[in-house]
Amino acid sequence: MVSFAQNEPVRREAGPDTVSYSITVSAPADEIYALVADPHRHHEIDGSETVQSRAMGPHELTEGARFTVHMRKYRLPYHLPLRVTRARRPAPGSPGVIEWRQPTGHRWRWEFECLEDNDAATPRTLVTESFDTAQQFPPARAVLKLARVFAANAESIRESLRRVQRRFA
């Protein structure tokens, strides 16, 4: 557990195949979870600026759910069909998590840990976003590393976390 305020994203050690950052957000974990668990709102927090406002699927992701987000990169539109691999709402003493798998096997994961601070008037949550290729098809992971996707995703994750923090400021 982190017991200090993080105004900027902090890198988390998560292994050679994962990029992961955390930030402290002044809001209840369940409110932040609700934002991230709604794919129709992903464009509001996307730090890569590739996620578009159009999505198909449920407004609250649950384990096993399928959804599609519309994207645009280098001015080229495309869409990604995704499947939720983990979904657990945060509860007192139990962190929340939402994770989805992309077609090539890598995963995006968000974690929400309630921070207990008796001096804080506002509930605070440690929010962690991770880009995890550990279970990805190895040739696809090698291509992503050669294309320097890890560095680009690190910056996008930091910006996504800043956007979440600002939304609840």
C-alpha positions in Angstrom: 0.0 0.0 0.0 1.2 3.5 -0.8 0.6 6.0 2.0 1.6 9.2 0.4 0.0 11.4 -2.2 1.2 10.9 -5.8 0.6 14.0 -8.0 2.4 12.4 -10.9 2.3 8.8 -12.1 4.9 6.6 -10.5 6.4 3.6 -12.4 5.6 0.2 -10.8 8.0 -2.7 -11.3 5.9 -5.4 -13.0 8.4 -7.5 -15.0 10.0 -7.3 -18.4 6.8 -7.7 -20.4 4.6 -5.1 -18.5 4.5 -1.4 -18.3 2.7 -0.2 -15.2 2.2 3.2 -13.5 0.2 4.3 -10.5 -1.3 7.6 -9.2 -3.3 8.7 -6.2 -6.8 10.0 -7.0 -8.9 12.0 -4.5 -12.1 10.0 -5.0 -13.8 6.8 -3.9 -12.5 3.7 -5.7 -16.0 2.6 -6.8 -16.5 6.0 -8.6 -13.2 5.6 -10.5 -14.0 2.0 -11.3 -17.4 3.0 -12.8 -15.7 5.4 -15.2 -13.1 2.9 -16.4 -15.6 0.0 -16.5 -17.7 1.9 -19.0 -16.1 1.5 -22.5 -18.4 4.2 -23.8 -16.4 6.7 -21.7 -12.9 5.4 -22.4 -12.3 8.3 -24.8 -12.6 10.7 -21.9 -9.5 9.3 -20.2 -7.5 7.9 -23.0 -4.0 9.4 -22.9 -3.0 8.1 -26.3 -5.8 10.1 -27.9 -6.5 7.1 -30.2 -9.8 5.9 -28.6 -12.8 7.5 -30.2 -16.2 8.3 -28.6 -17.9 5.4 -30.3 -18.0 2.0 -28.6 -20.2 -1.0 -28.8 -21.0 -3.2 -25.8 -22.3 -2.9 -22.2 -22.0 0.3 -20.2 -20.5 -1.7 -17.3 -18.0 -4.4 -18.2 -18.2 -7.7 -16.4 -15.9 -10.7 -16.6 -16.4 -12.4 -20.0 -18.1 -9.4 -21.6 -17.1 -8.5 -25.1 -16.9 -4.9 -26.4 -15.5 -3.0 -29.3 -13.8 0.4 -29.2 -13.3 2.6 -32.3 -9.8 3.9 -32.7 -7.9 6.3 -34.9 -4.1 6.4 -35.3 -2.2 8.2 -37.9 -5.6 9.4 -39.2 -6.6 5.8 -39.9 -9.8 4.6 -38.3 -10.0 1.0 -37.0 -11.8 -0.9 -34.3 -10.7 -3.4 -31.7 -12.9 -6.3 -30.5 -12.0 -6.9 -26.8 -12.9 -9.4 -24.1 -12.9 -8.7 -20.4 -10.7 -11.2 -18.6 -11.1 -9.9 -15.0 -13.7 -7.6 -13.4 -14.1 -7.0 -9.7 -15.6 -3.9 -8.2 -13.6 -2.4 -5.3 -14.9 -3.0 -1.8 -13.6 -2.2 1.7 -10.4 -4.2 2.1 -10.6 -5.6 -1.4 -9.1 -3.8 -4.4 -11.0 -3.6 -7.6 -9.6 -4.6 -11.0 -10.8 -4.5 -14.6 -8.8 -6.1 -17.4 -9.4 -6.8 -21.1 -7.6 -8.8 -23.7 -6.7 -7.5 -27.2 -6.8 -9.8 -30.2 -3.0 -10.4 -30.2 -3.1 -11.4 -26.5 -1.8 -8.4 -24.6 -3.9 -7.0 -21.8 -4.8 -3.7 -20.4 -5.4 -3.7 -16.7 -6.7 -1.1 -14.2 -6.5 -1.6 -10.5 -8.2 0.4 -7.7 -6.9 0.3 -4.1 -8.6 2.3 -1.4 -6.0 4.2 0.6 -6.8 4.5 4.3 -5.9 7.8 5.7 -7.7 8.9 8.9 -6.6 12.5 8.3 -8.0 12.8 4.8 -11.4 14.4 4.4 -11.8 12.9 0.9 -11.4 9.2 0.2 -8.3 8.5 -1.9 -7.6 5.6 -4.3 -4.4 4.3 -5.7 -5.1 3.8 -9.4 -2.7 1.6 -11.4 -2.9 1.1 -15.2 -0.8 -1.7 -16.9 0.0 -2.8 -20.4 0.8 -6.5 -20.0 2.2 -8.6 -22.8 3.3 -11.6 -20.7 0.6 -13.8 -22.2 0.8 -12.5 -25.7 1.8 -14.5 -28.7 5.6 -14.2 -28.6 6.2 -13.0 -32.2 3.6 -10.3 -31.6 5.3 -9.2 -28.4 8.7 -9.1 -30.2 7.2 -6.9 -32.9 5.8 -4.5 -30.3 9.2 -4.3 -28.5 11.0 -3.6 -31.8 8.4 -0.9 -32.7 9.0 0.8 -29.3 5.3 0.4 -28.4 6.3 0.0 -24.7 7.8 3.5 -24.5 4.8 5.0 -26.3 2.3 3.1 -24.1 4.2 4.3 -21.0 3.6 7.9 -21.9 0.0 7.2 -22.8 -0.6 5.4 -19.5 0.9 8.4 -17.6 -1.4 10.7 -19.4 -4.5 8.5 -18.9 -3.7 8.5 -15.1 -3.3 12.3 -15.1 -6.7 12.6 -16.9 -8.4 10.4 -14.3 -6.8 12.4 -11.5 -8.0 15.7 -13.1 -11.5 14.4 -13.6 -11.9 13.9 -9.9 -10.0 17.0 -8.7 
